[in-house]
C-alpha cells in the first residue's frame, strides 16, 4: 500500500517542486560546476542502485560515509542544503523508479561492511531503502551501526500508514538533524 503513496507523492513532489529543483541545480552548478551527486548504494535485497542527491561537498571529496567526511569539504550552499534537507529532493526520482521509498532505512554504502552485517542479521534489506525514517527524525546516523540497524528493524516492524505519514511530516517540519559530519 505504501508503494502507491510513494508513486503519487514522489511524482507530485517532482512536478510541484520542479522550479525549486531547477533553481537548486543552477545554484549547485555555480557552486561546484557539478550540482548532482550520484553514488552507488545498497538497495533492497542488497542490490546496488545509484542514489541521486544535490551535491553538498566538493566534487573531489572521498566517497565515505558522511560521519567520516571532513567538515571542510561541505560547501556554503551545501550547508544550507543539508540544514534544510533540500539535498534529498532528487531522491524523489529514485522513489518514483521503485529503488527507494519515501520512508525506510537510509541506504548505506557497500564499504560499510559492519553496518551491512547488522542490517542483514535483522532482515532490514527486505525493505526498500528510504529518504527518511525513525532513525532520521531521532538523529541516529551511520556512526552508530548497531543502534541504527536496530532502529531500522524496529521501524519496519511497526511501519503502517500512520507511521509512514508521521515520519514524512516530522521530516518536512524539521525534526532530526541529518548525518553528522566529523568536525576538525
Order of alpha helices (4+ residues) and beta strands (2+ residues): alpha-alpha-beta-beta-alpha-alpha-beta-alpha-beta-alpha-alpha-alpha
